[in-house]
């Protein structure tokens, strides 16, 4: 999994473009009105993605995603106690990334960055800057292999022995 750390560092150090005016927007104007797009906290069934620097949580997991999934996938960084910190929400339409929203580190309810893929602006939302550098970044893809969340505290579980799903 050595390939994942540079991707995380790149995403954290080289945030997606966003105008100063857009930074004040909240999630209601950024993402479709879908329950999958409104998650603030990682649900119990979020999956664990192992990186050299620690764990990310992802919801929904691959098994819950049809190939032409429409909705949001959210990632949390497990570096904050008592709960993981929401890092990004990715909106997909028919299995293709449309919009990426990164949340502020110290205020995960506030937008840090947002970008759109070509034609990816959600209905009723203002267009954002184009996403750049996301091609090939597995963290931005629809499918992201993960282990059950319990593997973050007990790697001896049977479910943690195989490859991530």
C-alpha positions as CSV (number, residue, x, y, z in Angstrom):
1,X,0.0,0.0,0.0
2,X,3.0,2.3,-0.4
3,X,1.3,3.9,-3.4
4,X,-1.5,5.3,-1.2
5,X,0.5,7.6,1.0
6,X,1.7,9.9,-1.8
7,X,-1.9,10.2,-3.0
8,X,-3.1,11.2,0.5
9,X,-0.2,13.7,0.9
10,X,-0.9,15.1,-2.6
11,X,-4.6,15.6,-1.8
12,X,-3.8,17.2,1.5
13,X,-0.9,19.4,0.4
14,X,-2.2,20.3,-3.0
15,X,-5.9,20.9,-2.4
16,X,-8.4,21.1,-5.2
17,X,-9.1,24.7,-6.5
18,X,-11.9,26.8,-4.9
19,X,-12.6,30.5,-5.0
20,X,-12.7,32.4,-1.8
21,X,-16.4,33.1,-2.3
22,X,-17.1,29.4,-2.7
23,X,-15.4,28.5,0.5
24,X,-18.2,29.9,2.6
25,X,-20.8,27.6,0.9
26,X,-22.1,24.7,2.9
27,X,-22.9,21.2,1.8
28,X,-26.6,21.9,1.1
29,X,-25.6,23.9,-2.0
30,X,-22.7,21.6,-3.0
31,X,-24.2,18.1,-3.2
32,X,-27.5,16.5,-4.3
33,X,-30.2,16.1,-1.7
34,X,-29.4,12.4,-1.1
35,X,-28.9,10.8,2.3
36,X,-25.5,9.4,1.1
37,X,-24.3,13.0,0.6
38,X,-25.3,14.2,4.1
39,X,-23.0,11.9,6.2
40,X,-21.0,13.9,8.8
41,X,-19.8,10.9,10.8
42,X,-18.5,7.5,9.7
43,X,-21.2,4.8,10.1
44,X,-20.4,1.6,11.9
45,X,-20.2,-0.3,8.6
46,X,-17.6,2.1,7.0
47,X,-14.6,0.2,5.6
48,X,-11.0,0.7,6.6
49,X,-8.4,1.7,4.0
50,X,-4.9,1.1,5.1
51,X,-2.2,3.7,4.2
52,X,1.4,3.9,5.4
53,X,0.3,6.8,7.6
54,X,-2.7,5.2,9.2
55,X,-6.3,4.5,8.3
56,X,-9.0,6.1,6.2
57,X,-12.6,5.1,6.5
58,X,-14.8,4.9,3.5
59,X,-18.6,4.6,3.1
60,X,-20.2,3.0,1.3
61,X,-17.9,0.0,0.8
62,X,-17.5,-1.7,-2.6
63,X,-20.0,-4.4,-1.9
64,X,-22.7,-1.7,-1.5
65,X,-21.9,0.0,-4.8
66,X,-23.5,-1.1,-8.1
67,X,-21.3,-0.4,-11.2
68,X,-23.5,2.5,-12.1
69,X,-23.9,4.0,-8.6
70,X,-25.3,7.4,-8.2
71,X,-24.8,9.1,-4.9
72,X,-21.9,10.1,-2.6
73,X,-19.0,8.3,-1.1
74,X,-17.3,9.8,1.9
75,X,-13.8,9.4,3.4
76,X,-12.7,10.1,6.9
77,X,-9.2,10.3,8.3
78,X,-8.7,8.4,11.6
79,X,-6.3,11.0,13.1
80,X,-8.7,12.8,15.4
81,X,-10.1,11.6,18.6
82,X,-12.8,10.8,19.7
83,X,-14.0,10.3,16.1
84,X,-12.6,10.2,12.7
85,X,-12.5,13.5,10.8
86,X,-14.6,13.8,7.6
87,X,-12.1,14.6,4.8
88,X,-13.9,14.3,1.5
89,X,-17.3,13.7,-0.1
90,X,-17.3,12.4,-3.7
91,X,-20.4,12.6,-5.8
92,X,-20.9,10.0,-8.5
93,X,-23.5,9.8,-11.2
94,X,-23.9,6.5,-12.9
95,X,-20.6,5.3,-11.6
96,X,-18.6,8.3,-12.7
97,X,-17.1,11.0,-10.4
98,X,-18.9,14.3,-10.9
99,X,-17.8,16.5,-7.9
100,X,-15.3,16.3,-5.1
101,X,-15.7,18.3,-1.9
102,X,-12.9,18.5,0.7
103,X,-13.8,19.6,4.2
104,X,-11.9,21.9,6.6
105,X,-9.6,20.1,9.0
106,X,-10.8,22.0,12.1
107,X,-14.4,22.5,11.0
108,X,-15.4,19.4,9.0
109,X,-18.9,20.9,8.4
110,X,-17.3,23.7,6.4
111,X,-16.0,23.4,2.8
112,X,-12.3,23.7,2.2
113,X,-12.2,22.9,-1.6
114,X,-14.6,21.8,-4.3
115,X,-14.1,20.8,-7.9
116,X,-16.2,19.4,-10.8
117,X,-15.4,16.9,-13.5
118,X,-16.6,18.1,-16.9
119,X,-20.4,18.3,-16.8
120,X,-20.4,17.3,-13.1
121,X,-22.1,20.2,-11.4
122,X,-25.1,18.9,-9.4
123,X,-28.5,20.2,-10.3
124,X,-29.2,23.5,-8.4
125,X,-25.5,24.0,-7.5
126,X,-23.1,26.6,-8.7
127,X,-20.3,25.3,-11.0
128,X,-16.9,24.9,-9.3
129,X,-13.4,24.9,-10.7
130,X,-12.5,21.9,-12.8
131,X,-10.9,18.9,-11.0
132,X,-7.3,18.3,-12.0
133,X,-5.0,15.5,-11.2
134,X,-7.6,13.0,-10.1
135,X,-7.2,10.5,-13.0
136,X,-5.7,7.4,-11.6
137,X,-6.0,8.5,-8.0
138,X,-7.7,5.5,-6.4
139,X,-9.0,7.6,-3.5
140,X,-11.1,9.5,-6.0
141,X,-12.4,6.4,-7.8
142,X,-15.8,4.7,-7.3
143,X,-14.3,1.5,-6.0
144,X,-11.8,1.6,-3.1
145,X,-10.9,-1.7,-1.5
146,X,-11.3,-1.8,2.2
147,X,-11.4,-4.1,5.2
148,X,-14.1,-4.1,7.9
149,X,-13.7,-1.2,10.3
150,X,-13.0,-3.6,13.1
151,X,-9.6,-4.3,11.5
152,X,-8.4,-0.9,12.7
153,X,-8.4,-2.2,16.3
154,X,-7.9,-6.0,15.8
155,X,-6.0,-7.2,12.8
156,X,-6.2,-10.8,14.0
157,X,-9.9,-11.1,13.0
158,X,-10.6,-13.6,10.2
159,X,-12.1,-10.8,8.1
160,X,-8.8,-9.0,8.2
161,X,-6.7,-11.9,6.9
162,X,-7.5,-11.6,3.2
163,X,-7.2,-8.9,0.6
164,X,-9.4,-5.8,1.1
165,X,-12.8,-6.0,-0.7
